[in-house]
Amino acid sequence: MTGTDTNKISGYQTLKRLFRFVKPHRTLFYLAGVLAVLQAPLSALTPYLTNVMVDDYIMKSDLHGLKKVALLFLAVLLLTTIMRYAFMILTNLLGQNIILDMRKAVFAHLLHLRMSYFDQTPVGTNTTRTINDLETLNSVFSEGLITIIADILALISVLLVMLYTSVKLTIICLISFPFLLLASYLFKEKVKSSFQRVRQEVTKMNTFLQEHISGMKIVQIFNAQANTEKKFKEINREYTQANLDGIFYYAVFFPVVEIISAASLGLMVWWGAQGVLSGSVTVGQLVAFPMFLSRLFQPVRMLADKFNTLQMGLVAGERVLQIFDNPQRESKSTQFDRKESLHGDVVFSHVNFSYQNDKPVLKDISFTLPQGKNLAIIGKTGSGKTSIINLINRLYEKDSGEILINSTPIENYDLSHLRKRIGIVLQDVFLFNGTIYENLSMHDPEISLPKVEECAKKLGVHTFIEELPGAYNFQISERGVNLSVGQRQLLSFVRAMVFDPDILVLDEATSSIDNRTEATIQSAIEQLLANRTSITIAHRLSTIQNADLLLVLENGEIKEIGSIAELSQRKGSYLYHLERSRLN
């Protein structure tokens, strides 16, 4: 099978899959299709009526008959205008509605992909596919598919009426047609290749911009502005060149079409004029055929452009469908009632895990955390502490072993319910652009403002929120940059607590809080941890002195496990961490 055949099959399969998004809007699709069919003969009627007016009425000085045909001519023009307007409205409405549905579907799908997908895929790639590629795909429905059908029907209609009017003049007009088809084919192939380059460069540019704008602090700290600007100029230049290549092909194609069209017109007029003089061609035919030629070449011109629009859309469609095809979708289970609590022991049994197949992060991890107890995990950076948390709430799936809560494998719990019942406070707090209340409730309609305020008061955060302009309606900037690190951390505590989780995880959650702030919330945290299963990961050992169980990780393995008193007596890894913490 040739590469061209493969592309055709791929394009057909892509179009077939995209059509499932058309089904909810099939009424618009069918109406646009009907208008396409009705428009087709109208484009051929005005040249034909011109022929009739000249030969049957003007040449015979029949002004009364001419008036009737002229009125019919105007009626056809008016009807054509109305139909084209309606057709354009319908096709664009169809395209926008389909893209609206697709954008919602793409984002909903992204929300349920595993974290491993986002680890491997740049943010710019997903942004490009959700915004740029979908906008390009819009042209398949608004400018491509149905309009191509309309142009083909118009082309056939014009040819049939031309043949009916004069077979000889039609043949003369079609002499240049093979050259036009060849030019259209070459144009189509070149533009497709150019467009693929443009899409790649757009993705590269979006990725670069998002990464470096998000990481602007690092760029400036390392005084890398000049090098970053230089790199962006290179990417920008490649993107511009890809666009210029496409513009070049358009700039060549349309003049070539005009030359072929002019040559065909000149040949037809030269031969037709001789026919008029010899009596084999009427004056009306000679007047009408330049109009026929215009109607004939316009669809061909537009078809070449629209086929490329269709191809561009299909390339973008393939890229969008790759998101839906990604196998890394979160697996769900509805075996248990969504409202079932997660009260019970948390058990890790011989758990192994790796982010990459050849690099294990957790090795044969086994421990039991009794219900209502607190487990503290310590270890050097990269020892696997956060990975344990990632497995509990199934942000990642373990490679082997078992994780059980209340004697039930976590895979058997409904995923959304599992995560709702496990509250997590991370060290690197992420706040969204929106109000404090929206960030703390995460748009959950069940979380009322009074409930948020109650949790904030328990944690001693309410006062600082009330002092902000607008209080709980205070507008947080992107990533919470208009709040201090400590304030963001305090808000993350409230966000975890408003959902009243059965299991609470503090992932180095107080490392960004100063000692005074930490002291303010420590007593409230202790109250909230009472009778609640909890896991604490911390660098500062002062924050885990009340832990019931201590686990020391080293290179992904459990080095020590037991109570703080037990580990202190062993004089092992825990004692080393303790002495190091005191020195710090």
ABEGO torsion letter per residue (X at the ends): XBAAAAAAAAAAAAAAAAAAAAAAAAAAAAAAAAAAAAAAAAAAAAAAAAAAAAAAAAAAGBAAAAAAAAAAAAAAAAAAAAAAAAAAAAAAAAAAAAAAAAAAAAAAAAAABBAAAAAABBAAAAAAAAAAAAAAAAAAAAABAAAAAAAAAAAAAAAAAAAAABAAAAAAAAAAAAAAAAAAAAAAAAAAAAAAAAAAAAAAAAAAAAAAAAAAAAAAAAGAAAAAAAAAAAAAAAAAAAAAAAAAAAAAAAAAAAAAAAAAAAAAAAAAAAAAAAGABBAAAAAAAAAAAAAAAAAAAAAAAAAAAAAAAAAAAAAAAAAAABAABBBBBAABBAABBABEBBBBBGBBBBABAABBABBGBBBBBBBGBBBBBBEBBGAGAAAAAAAAAGABBBABEBBBBGGBBAAABBAAAAAAABBBBBABBBBBBEBAAAAAAGGBAABBAAAAAAAAAAAGAAAAAAABBGEAABBBBBGGAABBAAAAAAAAAAAAAAAGBABBBBBGAAAABBAAAAAAAAAAAAAAABGBBBBBBBABAAAAAABABBBBBBGGBBABBEBAAAAAAAGBAAAAAAAAAAAX
